[in-house]
Amino acid sequence: MGLSLDGDGMSMAMWDGGWARKTHAEFNVDGTSKVTTADVASTTESDGHATHVAGTLVAKGAVSSAKGMAPKASLRSYNWTNDITEVITEAATNGLLFSNHSYGVPIYNDAGEMQVPNWFMGCYNDDAQDWDAVAVANPYYLMVTSAGNEGGSSYDGGIAPGLDKLTGEKNSKNNLVIANANPTVHPITGVISALPINSSSSQGPSDDGRIKPDLAGDGTNLFSSYNTDDTSYETLTGTSMASPNVAGSLLLLQQHYRNLYPTYMRSSTVKALVCHSALDDPETPGPDPRFGWGLLDAQAAATVISQSTTGQSLLLELTLESGQDYVYHFSSNSSDPIKATICWLDPTGNSQAGQLNSTTPALVNDLDLRISNSSETYFPWKLDLANLTDGAVKGDNIVDNVERVEVDEAATGDYTLTVSNKGSLNGGSQKFSLVLSGAGIVLGVDDHSMGEMGVWPNPAKNLVNIKLTNPIGKGTINMFDVSGRQVYSQNVTDNANLVYSVNTESLSRGVYFLKVNSGSQTYVKKVILE
């Protein structure tokens, strides 16, 4: 795509069973390590697993085949002893965007003995609660964690044969849980010709039927740095390898967004974006308890970000007031699919610890996404707990804080996107993120009536000029972004003037709509700022 994304000037953190070997050649930049071992005084103590994970995140590419996902980013390496406390400090002190956690509580110990009660799998317990609370308190931070490697294990009491193996924080609502895929990729074209899940990857869903894991990453036969010495490498397999593959890629998506907009994305926006754009597995359409929403497709996600600046997609951060619907109108000029996704940081739910396969939803604020036209209403995906083997269905989703609606063969014409809520929202409102894309979509504003109005230059940089063929008399000149938010307003009282200028220097680059109102006329033009 030619975006030159490498994580330069950015940082992330990881927690693991030990620390990365920070003296490794992959972390040496002009004699200084890009890895900081944050909670250990020793400069020599290190762990092979942690060093491998760190390399997948940020290795500079001293050996090209071991190059990390964000090769110019820096990394802070912690052991897992005080993970939650240290994450909170990192978020508050360093503005932490992503952390990687390639560990968890296994169902079986090394001796093959079951070491947790059977209610533990899939349960929204105290650990899941704690991590949800961290996410809500730090809305730009996203925890990325491995799903586990017990896909081939079994036990008595699961919600379905071969499923229900996620433990502890893997059942949180506001994190990103990563499965291990084993894609076959063409070495030259990069095209994926096969996409099986690795059989060792732990399956979901959560006991209440939430879509978990969230995504899959490539964690099979991953070559990365190791801690034997400063030039050692190993090839390892597991969700521990898939998770940093995803986490490092997400940092690049934040870099891309920050190159185009003045802020970073909220974590709910990142999650909505990657669940929206994930590559679905070929076995069953839609999400499932093995892949989640599918394989991370960083290129597709980056394309959505890019297209949000040209009016080809919508990427918004909004607030829903309790009982007040959010409504957005758009149209389609082709039969190409339309896809919309929302995500929100849901408040902590009630712990179900000790209860076997409790279907009580952990969801607190239940938002609903719908797309409709004159003849049909389209519903989001959801899992059917009574039939998890045949794939997801579409209907009213009452458990997930990610909802995705698809119109597979869109009819041309007008559409309405609606976000609403059931009951009363905890706190009176809920911030949420929205992604809308489709090759044929035409984004809208409230009033599309067009008149004789010239706008130049377009695309523009710091100044937009407007020329009318007739005076508008007393009226207003307004500018709106693609979400309908007013970003500029000017009252007009000069009955004779036909030319006006709008200073756009302070506005973010992207798509806007100029709207000129008089008593009897409305003129609207789309403007692109670059």
Secondary structure, DSSP 8 states (H G I E B T S, - for coil): -------TT-EEEEEESS---TTSGGGEETTEESEEETT---SS---HHHHHHHHHHH---SSGGG--SSTT-EEEEEESTTHHHHHHHHHHHH---EEEE-----SB-TTS-B-S-TTSBT---HHHHHHHHHHHHSTT-EEEEE--S-TT---TT-SSTT----BGGGG-SSSEEEEEE--EE-TTT--EEE--B-TTS-----TT----S-EEEE-SSEEEE-SSSTT-EEEE-SHHHHHHHHHHHHHHHHHHHHHHSSS---HHHHHHHHHHH-B--SSSSS-BTTTBT-B--HHHHHHHHHHTTTTSEEEEEEEEETT--EEEEEEESSSS-EEEEEE---------TT-TT------SS-EEEEEE-SS-EE-BEE--TT--SS--EES--SS-SEEEEEESS--SEEEEEEEEESS--TTSEEEEEEEEE-TTEEE--S-----SEEEESSSBSSEEEEEESS---SEEEEEEETTS-EEEEEEE--SS--EEEEE-TTS-SEEEEEEEE-SS-EEEEEEEE-
